[in-house]
């Protein structure tokens, strides 16, 4: 069987003076090895669909079982648990996280120890606390959501959830404003000035990406957009860059009709990163329609 490690990961010698050879990197490798071993020893074979067998002496899973379930080489995984200085791809880390049944906090810890960025679009964020969710709810009937600098939608209130499409029906990994604006038919049809909006978003995305050029999750999002949307490619190739700013927007909602709002970003940290996006009605008609949209959302979700 061809393994993921054989296809995507090969051990490499570390050049002298490189950061991987520092004392800090060595400590991380040993912490990673201990963490993987601890998690492996605390997972029963039945949890991953394997028979226990009568002769099993190893607590939890065997190394070869973790390797097989993760589609990596046994020798390579053994080296990883021995804190060898080897390169680890994000694809392999993702497979190990799934095999070892890591929860979101454990998964984040795994990627941090490996010095890698999780390629999975964020569906959770430290900024999304119960208090922040309460603020989103209190803003209703005004639409509001929490986003990161990649335009991932981390949380939203009920009005926002029906403003451009039914977000509940969108898979969590696709809840990204860039992806939705370039590939989701209903979302696109709800934006009155679509071409202008797309061009502006691409320019903002380029400005934000300048600080994340080496991060796999950003590169994966860019690759997906370029693969799935010719419109994005055209906008991206303009090499335009703009900063975020307050802007009036118009939406054509399929439930209540045209809504005109003023868009404001409320930043949740000193740097340009997580933010609360709010849409305040620009006129009385829009306010009444947002009230009606919230009522529809409440009836749907209870």
N, C-alpha and C positions, 0 to 999 in steps of 0.2 A: 504493500500500500504506500502511495506517495504521501508524505506528511506535509503539513503546513510549514513546519520548520525547515524541511528540506527545500521547499519551494521559495520561501520568503526570508529565511533567517539563516545565516551562517556565522559561526564563531569567528571573531576577528581579533587579532592582536591589538593591544592598545598602545598607541605611540607614546614615547616618553614625554612627559610634560603635559599630556592631554588631560582634560578635566576628569576623564573616567579613571585615571590613575591616582587621583588625589585621595587623601585620607577620608574626605567626606563621601566620595563615591564608594570607597571600600566599605564604609559603615552602612551605606544604603544597600549595597549588595547583600551584606550579611543580614540586615533587617528584612530584606525581601525574601531571602532564603528561609529565615525563621518563620516569617508570616505564611509563606506557601506551605511549609512543612506542617505548621500548626493547623492550618485550615484543612489540609489533606487528611490529617490524622483524626479530625473531628467530623468527618462526613461518612456516614454509614453507606455501605455499598448499595443498600436498598434505595437510598435517596436518589441515586443516579441510574437506577434500573439494572444493577448488577446483582447476581446471586452471592450470598455470603460464603457458602461452602463450609465444609467441616474443618479444613486444615488451615484456615485463615488465622494467622498470628499477628499480622500487622494491624495496629489500631487504625480504623478508618480505611482509606483507600491506599492501594499500592502506587508507587511511582509510575509503573508501567500502565496502570489503569488511568491515571490522570493524563498521561501522555497520549494514550489511545483515544480517550474521550475528547481531548483537545486537538487531536490531529497534529501532534508534534513528535519528534523523535525522542525515544526513551533516554538515550545518552545526553541529548541536549537538555531535556528537562532535569536530569540528574545533575548536570553541571549547574543549572540554575539554582537548585536546592543546595549546591555546594558553594554557592557565592562566587562561581567563576566569573571572570570579566568577559562576558559575551554580550552581543547586541541583541536586543529584544524588540521585535516589531509590535506595533499597536494591535495588529490583527491577532497575534499570538496572545498578548495580554487580554484581549477581549475574549478569546476562546477559554483561557484559563479562568477568567472571572466567571464565565458561565458554567464551566465544569465544577468549580469549587463553590458554586451557589452563593456568590458574594452579594451582600446587600449594597445599596448605593454608597454608604459610607465606607464599607470595606473595599468596594471597587475603586473609589477615589483614592484610598490609601495605597492600593496596589499600583495604580498608575503613578502616584507621587513617588513611591519608593523606586520605581523603575525609571524615573526621570522622563516620563512620557505624558502626552496629553491625550485624554480619552477622546476617541474619534466619534463616539456616540453623541448626537445632538442633545443638548441639555434639556431634560424635562423637569429637572429639579435644580434648585439653586439655594445656597445659604441665604440669599436675600428674600426668598419666599418663605417668610415666617408667618405664623398664625396672625400676628399683628398686621403684616402687610396684606394678607388676604382679607382681613377685616376692613382695612382702608379701602380696598377695591370694592367691597360690597357696599360700604357707606357712600361711595361716589355714585352709585346707581341713582337715577337712571342714566347718568353720564357713562359712556363706554370708557373702560380703562383696562390696561393690562400691564404686566411686567415683562420686559424684554432685556436680553443682553445685547452686546455690541454686534453679535452675528445675526440679529433679528430673530433669534429663537423666542417663541412665545412661552414664557415660563409659568404664567398664571394669568387669569382674566376673570372679569365679572360677567354676569349673565347677559347684560346688554351687549358687551363687546362680543360675546360668544355667538350672537346672531346678527352682528352688524354687517359683515361682508360675506359670511357663509355660516353654516352650522359647524362651529369648531369642534363640537363633541363628536361629529362624524369623521373628523380628520385624524388619521393616525398620529400619535404623539411625535413620532420622528419626522413628520411632515409639517408640524406646526411651527413654521418659520416664514416670516413675512416675505422674504426674498423668493423662496420656493413657491409660495402661494401666489404671489403677484405675477410670476412668470409661467406657472404651469397649471394652476387651479382655475377652471373655467368660471365657476360661480364667483369666486373671489375677484377675479379679473373683471367680470361683468359688473360688479358692484362699484368699481372705481370709475368715476365720471371722466377724469382726465388721466387715463391709464398710461399713455405713452410718456407724458411728462413725469408722472409718479415713478414709473419704472426707471427712467433715466436718472432721476434724482436719487433713488434708492441705490442704484448701481454706483453712483458717485460717492454716496455716503459709505457704502460698503467698502469701496476701494480705500477711502480715507481711514476707516477703522482697521482694515486689514494690514496697513503699513506696520502696525505694532505687533502683528501676529504672523509674519510671513513664514516662519519655520514650523508653525503648529499644524499637525496633521488634520485636525478637525476643520480648520479654516480651508486648507487645501482641498479637502474632500468636498466641502460645500461648494467651493468655486468650481471644481471639476464637475460636480453634478449639474450646476446651473449651466455651465458651458455645453454640457452634453445634451441637456433636455430642452434648452431654449435658444433658438437663433436670435430672438429679440434681446436676450441678455448678452449674447456674444457681441452684438452690434453696439449696445450701450457700454459694455465693458471696454471694448476696443477704442472708445473715445478717450480713455484715460482722463476723464473728468474727476475732480475731487471737490467735494463741498462738505461743510460742517453741518451739524444738526441745528435746526432753528424752528421757531414757531411758524406754523403755516396753516392757512385755511384750506380745508378739504371738502370735497363733495362726494357723497356716496349715494348710490341708487339701490336702496334696500328692497328686497323682494317682498317683504311683509308690510312695510309702511311707506315706501316711496322715497323720494329724494330727501336727503338729510345734509345740511351744511354745518360744519363744525370747525372749531379752532383747535389745532393739534399742538400740544405742549409736552415736552419731555421734562420729567422731574428726576434728576440724577440721584442715585442711591449711594454713590461713593465719590470721592474727590476726583477720580479719573473717569474718563468716558468709558463706561461699562454698563452694568445693570441700570435700568431706568424704568420709571413708571410713565407710561404713555397715556395721556388723557385726551378725550375729545369733548369739548364744551360746545353746546349748541350755539350757533351764531345768530339765530333768530327764534322767535316764538313758535313758529310752525315746526321748526326742527326740534325744539324742546318737547313739544307735544307728541311728535312722532317717536322720539326716544322714550318717552314715558310709555307709549303704547307698545314699543318694541320690548321694553322690560317686562311688561305685563304678559306678552306672548312668551317670553323666555321663562318667566316664573311658572306659567301654566304648563310649559313643556317639561321643565326640570323639577317642579314641585318645591 
